[in-house]
Amino acid sequence: MGAVTDSNAFTDRSAIANDPVKQGFTAVVVAHPDDEALWLSSAIVGADRVIFCYGDLFERPRDSSARRAAVTALPLGRVLSLDVPESGVKTVVEWARPRLTESGIAIADPAARIRYEANYSRLESVLRQVLAGAATVYTHNPWGEYGHAEHIQVHRAVASLQPELGYALWFSNYVSRKSWPLACNLSAQVSWTNRCCVAPDRNTARRLMRFYRRHGAWTWNATHRWPKRETLYEIHPPGSPHPQFSMEGEWVLDVEKLCWWPPVLGPRHRRLRADV
């Protein structure tokens, strides 16, 4: 699968050709439809553009059809779907020994690795077009929230374009038991320049969850409970005069404890440490 250069290769529901996005716009860039509700609900209402990177699910035509229908009817403005087909890598990452690569994270299966790496090239090419002129981009965190290889890939693509396009990059502080070792390993390497403790837009998020569930396109559990507060971290472009701070010692939210009943084992917050 080669890089995409044709601007018609993605689905722009907002008819941007007739309504160009302003310079200095804000974008939310997520891997899949419903990720915007789960991980970046505090940003989506104020965003000028919401971008979904992946379209059809790997070897799941019925679910792919449901997702396409949901994106078409999604009750958000300025939605853009890049329609990159998923690479089918969910079960072929060695999370006990995770290793980041240029295209995301190391994939154990050779065929899946080829698809995954091709998707990275395609994403980088198309995102270069659609993020030109952006001032602020919200996206997945470096360890992919609960440990999703395609979330990590999207973060890598958005981060790789930041020096060229010059936008500020923001991500949230969600983690899981699976992604915890990777998050800790990265905590001494990832630096932030600004952080904000914000309230997730729980009304919008729940409305979107109900919408996706009606369309058969909700991919997370039905008992998810959004926290009262989440932390967003900003990374300024290279060369910025802003002081930088390490992620080590920062508090993150364990998504497995975000449910409609009190967590059974341990608190919802965990503190990143590089010695894990």
Residue pairs with C-beta under 8 A, 6 or more apart in sequence:
1 115
1 118
1 119
1 121
1 122
2 118
2 121
2 122
3 121
3 122
3 124
3 125
4 10
4 122
4 125
4 126
5 125
7 129
9 83
9 126
10 80
10 81
10 82
10 83
10 126
10 130
11 55
11 71
11 80
11 81
11 82
11 83
12 80
12 81
13 71
13 72
13 74
13 79
13 80
13 81
14 49
14 77
14 78
14 79
14 80
16 78
16 80
21 48
21 49
21 78
21 133
22 48
22 133
23 133
23 135
24 133
24 134
24 135
25 48
25 49
25 133
25 134
25 135
25 136
26 43
26 46
26 47
26 48
26 49
26 134
26 135
26 136
26 137
26 138
27 47
27 48
27 49
27 50
27 51
27 130
27 131
27 134
27 136
27 137
27 138
28 36
28 40
28 43
28 44
28 47
28 49
28 50
28 51
28 137
28 138
28 139
29 51
29 53
29 127
29 131
29 137
29 138
29 139
29 154
29 158
30 36
30 39
30 40
30 50
30 51
30 52
30 53
30 139
30 140
30 151
30 154
31 52
31 53
31 54
31 140
31 148
31 150
31 151
31 153
31 154
32 52
32 53
32 54
32 67
32 150
32 219
33 52
33 67
33 70
33 71
33 74
33 81
33 212
33 217
34 208
34 209
34 212
34 217
34 218
34 219
34 220
35 52
35 140
35 151
36 44
36 50
36 52
36 76
36 208
37 44
37 204
37 205
37 208
37 209
37 212
38 145
38 205
38 220
38 224
39 140
39 145
39 172
39 174
40 138
40 139
40 172
41 200
41 201
41 202
41 204
41 205
41 208
41 226
42 198
42 199
42 200
42 201
42 230
42 232
43 138
43 170
43 232
44 50
44 76
44 201
44 204
45 201
45 204
47 78
47 138
48 78
49 78
49 79
49 80
49 130
50 76
50 78
50 79
50 80
51 80
51 81
51 82
51 127
51 130
52 71
52 79
52 80
52 81
52 82
53 82
53 84
53 123
53 127
53 150
53 154
53 157
54 82
54 83
54 84
54 85
54 86
54 119
54 150
55 64
55 67
55 68
55 71
55 81
55 82
55 83
55 84
55 85
55 86
56 64
56 67
56 68
56 83
56 85
56 86
57 63
57 64
57 67
57 86
58 85
58 86
58 87
58 88
59 88
63 216
63 217
66 215
66 216
66 217
67 215
67 217
69 215
69 217
70 211
70 212
70 215
70 216
70 217
71 79
71 81
73 211
73 215
74 211
75 207
75 208
75 211
76 208
80 130
82 123
82 126
82 127
82 130
84 119
84 122
84 123
84 126
85 119
86 150
87 112
87 115
87 116
87 118
87 119
87 149
87 150
88 112
88 115
89 107
89 109
89 112
89 113
89 115
89 116
89 149
89 150
90 148
90 149
92 107
92 108
92 109
92 112
92 113
93 105
93 106
93 107
93 108
93 147
93 149
94 106
94 108
95 147
95 178
95 179
95 181
95 182
96 181
98 105
98 106
98 181
98 182
98 185
99 105
99 106
100 106
100 152
100 156
100 182
100 186
102 120
102 156
103 116
103 117
103 119
103 120
103 121
103 153
103 156
104 116
104 120
104 149
104 150
104 152
104 153
104 156
105 144
105 149
105 152
105 153
105 182
107 113
107 116
107 149
116 149
116 153
119 150
119 153
120 153
120 156
120 157
123 153
123 154
123 157
124 157
124 160
124 161
127 157
127 158
127 161
128 161
128 164
128 165
131 137
131 158
131 161
131 165
131 167
132 165
134 165
134 167
135 167
135 168
136 167
136 168
136 170
137 158
137 162
137 167
137 168
137 169
137 170
138 170
138 171
138 232
139 154
139 155
139 158
139 169
139 170
139 171
140 148
140 151
140 152
140 154
140 155
140 171
141 151
141 155
141 171
141 172
141 173
141 174
141 183
141 233
142 152
142 155
142 159
142 171
142 183
142 186
142 190
143 152
143 175
143 179
143 182
143 183
143 186
144 150
144 151
144 152
144 155
144 179
144 182
145 151
145 172
145 174
145 175
145 176
145 179
145 255
146 174
146 175
146 176
146 178
146 179
146 255
146 256
147 176
147 178
147 179
147 182
155 171
158 169
159 169
159 235
162 169
162 235
162 237
162 238
163 237
163 238
166 237
167 237
168 234
168 235
168 236
168 237
169 234
169 235
170 232
170 233
170 234
170 235
171 232
171 233
171 235
172 230
172 231
172 232
172 233
173 230
173 231
173 232
173 233
173 250
173 251
173 252
173 253
174 230
174 252
174 253
174 255
175 183
175 252
175 253
175 254
175 255
175 270
176 254
176 255
176 256
177 254
177 256
180 270
180 276
181 276
183 252
183 272
184 272
184 273
184 274
184 275
184 276
185 274
185 276
186 247
187 246
187 247
187 248
187 249
187 250
187 272
187 273
187 274
188 246
188 247
188 248
188 274
190 235
190 246
190 247
191 235
191 244
191 245
191 246
191 247
192 233
192 234
192 235
192 244
192 245
192 247
193 234
193 235
193 236
193 240
193 242
193 243
193 244
193 245
194 233
194 234
194 236
194 242
195 231
195 232
195 233
195 234
195 250
196 231
196 232
196 234
197 229
197 230
197 231
198 229
198 230
198 231
198 232
199 228
199 229
199 230
200 226
200 227
200 228
200 229
200 230
202 226
205 226
206 226
209 218
209 220
209 224
212 218
212 219
213 222
221 259
223 259
223 260
223 261
224 255
224 258
224 259
225 258
225 259
225 260
226 258
227 253
227 258
227 268
230 253
231 250
231 251
231 252
233 247
233 250
236 242
247 272
248 272
248 273
248 274
249 271
249 272
249 273
250 271
250 272
251 269
251 270
251 271
251 272
252 269
252 270
252 271
252 272
253 268
253 269
254 263
254 266
254 267
254 268
254 269
254 270
257 263
257 266
257 267
257 268
258 268
